[in-house]
Amino acid sequence: MENTLLRFYMDNRKHLPGIVFIVGISLLSGILKMLSATYWGRAVDYGIAGMVEEMLAAAVLMAVFILADCVRTALHYHIIGRVTEDMFLEVRTKAFEKIMRGDVAVLESRFRTGDIAVRLNDDIDFLSIFSASHLSDFSRRIFSALFGLVACIFLSWQMSVAYLVILPLSLWMVSAISRPVQAQSKSSMDDTGAAMGLASDMIAGALTVKAFAGEEVLGQRFDRAIDRAYGQKVKSEKLAMKMTGVKYVATVMQTMCLFLVGSYLVSGGKLGAGAFISFVTLSSYITVALEHSDYMLLCARKAMACALRYYEAVDIPDEWQGVARKGQNEVPCEAGNLYFSYGTGGAAAEGGNAVHGGSGAGPALADLSLRIPRGRKVAIVGASGCGKSTLIKLICRFYLPGKGNLALFGVEAADWEAGALREHMAIVTQDAVLFDGSIYENVAYGNPAATKQDCEDALKEVALWDFVSSFPEGMDHAIGEGGNSLSGGQKQRLCIARAMVKKADLVLLDEATSALDFQTEREVQDALDKLLAGRTAVIIAHRLSTVQNADYIYCMDRGRVAEEGTPKELLEKKGLYYEMCRLQSV
């Protein structure tokens, strides 16, 4: 398995000098601790020998090294804070931007909202804690232990041999026991992410869940996900207990060997009392490192698991980007023999060719041809599952066609730079998508350059200005998460106002009124008529009463165009469109 933690630091190599400097300061800590312990032992030996001046000199040097270590500690925490804050600000920004640029197909197929939130928050939080605290603390302990080991060998090789007999075996056992922790930590975090996805669904659809008395069903699914995460954590805790047991036995055995052999050497005159004290002090650094070895390994394994989950999100392929930033003719959309099938990857994953493999249910679009001239209102109708919404996704360039041609403003979809193309488009969907913020922020979202006057004009056009004016804050009134303080019709008209402010060349309406009651639908339809005046529009509709004023209609069936013509022509044909109108009493 790739060491994702190493990759994480290499990808943020701009901050590596700071990290290396921090590790270097930890190295200095080991040297200072070794020197202070050594001069402590010398001071004791000089004192026993009656050499007072030498004893005081050694004691002063010991105090200097201890003071230097205190200064090093203060400098260390000052630098680590600056380095990690800057580093993880960039990491979070990069992760968020990657999700925003990510291929829609991959995002839809692999990730849930709650899990993405866990990856962008909890996982990165742990990596930040590991880098800011654990990495420096662990390196300090390790370096102190290593320098302590070197000093111990020079002080007494006999005691060192006795002390180190058990050390390699215990370290190997702790490392071997901890290996499954990384996989178990990742599984636990994946299951927690799945549970958070269910919680997100529960919050977003609380009314639906309660209306269908589905709390128990969702609760059971949530419990199963949490139980799986808990099970993995229990396994990790059992491994931690095993490591603690191994560590405890090793520490006791080492301490016993140390004092038995040390007592024998001191009594035999082969080792001075001061050297024995220095040895005991220095070996304690080794013991402390060993005592924390299980925790250090657990944290390192968990950090690797977090880094792996981070890269699963960050490695999402970007949308395939073309180079075209301008259209070549005035025809907003023209498709010829268009084929598309939902597969396992997005356009970017296919190198821009976007030849999607089938999902087993057949193509979503097959041999589809249509033309949407400038200034015309073209309706796309058909039964659910016929490919209407898929066509909208292709026009928006969320997906690229598998075969055939799709020209948008005279340029093939794959050749467009996605952002440049979408500047020409505005969309109003069945689900009114609003953001936590003010009315003004939500309307201006369609055009960041829009002034408050522009937004006010748009709100008047959609008959919302009287409602907005009723608030003391006016357009600065906060609408809550998802616009939960607004009615369905108010939400939809706010989305229409947002589309108006954008002043786009092409307006896409995807079942924009299907979720509304008839009275509200008429009010929203009036706003839509104002939005579409003089603009090119693609209208996806299930209610055929909303497309009677369309200039042209394509009637789809199983991903193909079954009929096309003006509303009058299609009614006269008495084909599929006629039957749909008859069933809806249009």
Number of C-alpha atoms within 10 A of each C-alpha: 4 8 11 18 21 12 15 17 16 12 12 14 13 11 16 15 11 17 21 12 14 23 21 17 20 26 20 19 25 23 19 22 23 27 22 25 24 24 23 24 26 24 26 22 20 19 16 14 10 11 13 13 12 15 21 14 15 21 19 16 16 23 15 15 21 18 14 15 21 13 11 17 14 10 13 18 14 11 15 19 14 12 18 21 13 11 20 19 11 13 19 15 11 13 19 17 12 17 19 13 15 21 22 22 21 21 19 13 13 12 15 18 17 19 21 20 16 21 23 21 12 14 20 21 16 17 26 20 13 19 21 22 15 18 20 23 15 22 21 22 22 22 23 27 24 21 24 27 22 13 22 26 15 11 18 18 12 17 21 21 14 19 23 15 14 16 19 11 13 19 18 11 15 23 16 11 17 21 14 15 24 22 16 21 23 22 18 24 27 19 22 22 25 24 26 22 21 21 18 17 16 19 11 13 12 14 11 12 17 12 10 8 11 14 15 11 11 17 15 12 15 21 14 14 21 20 16 19 23 17 15 21 18 14 15 21 14 12 20 20 13 17 25 18 13 19 23 15 12 22 21 12 16 19 16 14 20 22 15 12 15 25 14 12 18 15 11 10 9 12 18 21 20 22 24 24 19 26 27 20 21 26 25 17 23 24 21 15 22 23 18 16 21 24 18 18 21 24 20 21 22 24 25 24 26 25 25 22 22 23 17 13 22 19 13 21 23 19 25 26 16 15 11 17 15 14 18 13 12 13 18 26 22 20 20 15 15 21 24 28 23 22 18 15 21 30 28 22 20 15 12 18 16 22 21 23 15 14 12 9 8 14 20 21 27 20 16 21 18 16 16 21 17 18 18 19 24 25 27 26 26 24 14 12 13 19 25 29 19 19 21 20 14 15 25 19 24 18 26 28 26 22 19 15 20 27 22 25 24 16 22 19 26 24 17 23 18 21 11 15 21 17 16 17 21 23 21 24 18 16 16 20 14 23 17 14 16 19 25 22 21 23 28 22 18 23 20 11 11 15 13 14 9 18 24 20 16 25 27 16 19 25 19 17 17 11 13 19 13 11 12 9 12 17 23 14 17 19 19 15 12 15 22 13 12 13 11 18 20 20 20 29 28 29 25 30 30 27 26 28 25 23 17 19 19 25 23 24 24 21 20 27 27 16 15 16 11 11 10 18 18 15 17 22 17 15 24 23 12 15 21 20 12 13 16 23 28 25 24 27 23 21 17 19 12 19 20 15 14 17 16 24 26 25 23 24 19 18 24 21 21 15 16 17 15 17 20 13 13 19 17 11 12 13 13 17 24 18 13 20 15 12 9 12 9 12
